[in-house]
Each structure stands twice: as C-alpha cells, then as structure tokens.
Amino acid sequence: MKKPDANLKPVLLRPRVYIGDGIAIGPGKIDLLRLVAETRSISAAGRALGIPYKRAWLLLDTLNQGFGRPLFETATGGKGGGGAQLTTLGQELLARYAELEQRINASSLPELEALKTLAG
C-alpha cells in the first residue's frame, strides 16, 4: 500500500475553544458558519459539508444559545426566497477564529514541519 504524500497538503492546527460551560467552538462549527456566510443558506452549507439541515441548524443554534445572542439570522422562504446571513457577532467570531488559527499555525511552524517530515 502506498504511503500518503505529506507534501500534497499543508499541516495545520485547527483549534477547539471552550468558553465556560456553554460555548464550544471548533473547526466543524466554524466551517459551517463560513459556508452560511458564503452561500447565505443553512441548507446549502449543510449539503456542502455532507450533514443534514437539522444537524446544521442544531450546531449553529448551540452557538446562538452559548453566546446568548444570534450569530446568524434567517428569513422565511417564499416568493423572494429565504436564506440566512451572519450577524455582526457571527462575522466577528469568524474573523477572531481565523486570526487565532493563523497565529497558532505561525507560532507552531517548526513543530508542524517536523510532524510533516515524520509522515514521509
């Protein structure tokens, strides 16, 4: 069996952040939130990640509940169509998480490169 080529993809750290007992933020929820921002649709974001709408909704709602205010807003479908968009809080969360990812990866570069070397 051929060993995967570690040079094809970068080695990255994706943090999981716990704020108190009520907020857990990690790559899955962040990717979902990013896709909602891009597609303006919870359904489309869920499909892109291969998860059902209900699961996507529940994941996002845990963020709303944890923060105590909405990270996204929805509009009911109909003639004009429905959709979802991030609130200012949702946009800020994505920006802060992206900055955290960037800083963690930049400061961990020697260790990440060493792990990549171990993979062959």
N, C-alpha and C positions, 0 to 999 in steps of 0.2 A: 504494500500500500504506500502511495506517495505521500510524503510529509507536506502539509500546507506551507506555502511560501509566505513567510512572515513579512517579506518586503512589499507585498501587494497592498496591504492596508496599514495605516498608521496605528501605533499603540496609543491608546487614550485611556484616561481615567474619566469615569462618569460618576460624580458623587451622588450619594443619597444623603439628604439632610433631614434631620428630625428637629423640629422646633416645638419644645414642650411635648405634651402627650397627644396633641391634636393635629399636628401637621407633619406629614411625611412627603418629602419632595424627592423624586428620583428621575432617572432617565426616561422611564415609561410615561409618567405624567407630563414631564416637560416636552417630550416628543409629541404627545397628544395635543398639548396646548399649542405648540408651534404649528402643528398641522391645522388646528382650528383657526389660528390666525391666518394661515395661508389660504385655506380652502373656504373659510367662512361657513363651515359646516361640521357639526359633530359627527354626522353620519359619514361624510367623506373622509374625515380624519380617522375615524374608526376603521373604515374599509382599508385605508392606506396602511394601517398597522395590523390588519387582519383580526380585528376584535369587533364583536357585535356592538351595535348602537347602545344597548342598555349598559353594557360593561363600560363603554367610553363615557357615557353620561355619569355613571356612578363614580368612576375615577375622578372626573372633573368636579363632581359635586362634593367629594371629600375635601378637595382644596377649598371650595367655597365655604364649606362648613368650618374647616380649620381656621381660615383667615377671618371668618365672621362677616365677610362681605364678598360680593361676586368678583370672580376673575374673568368671567365672560357673561355676555347677555345673549338671549335668544329672541328671535322673532318668529311668530307662528307663520306657517306656510299659507298658501292661498294664491290669489292672482299675482301678487307681487313677489311671491316666493318667501320662504322663511330664511333661516340662517342663524349664524352665531358670530359674534365678534368679541374680541378681548376688551375688557375694561382697561382703564389706565393701570390699575393694580395688576392685572394679568400681563400687560406689556412690561411693566416694571419687574415682575417676577422673572419673566423670560430674560430680560436684559441682565439682571443680577446673577441669575444662574449661569448664563453664558460667560459672564466675567469671572465667576468662580471657577468654571471649567477651564477657562483659558489660564488663569493664574496657577491652578493646581497642576495642569499639564506642563506649563512652562517651568515651574519650580521643580518638577519631578523628571525632567528630561533625561538626566544621566541614568536614573533607575529604570525608566521606561525603555531606553535604548539597550540597557543590559538585559532586560527581560526579552526584548525582541531578539537579541543575539542568542539567548538560550533557546529560543524557539527555532533557530536554524536559519 
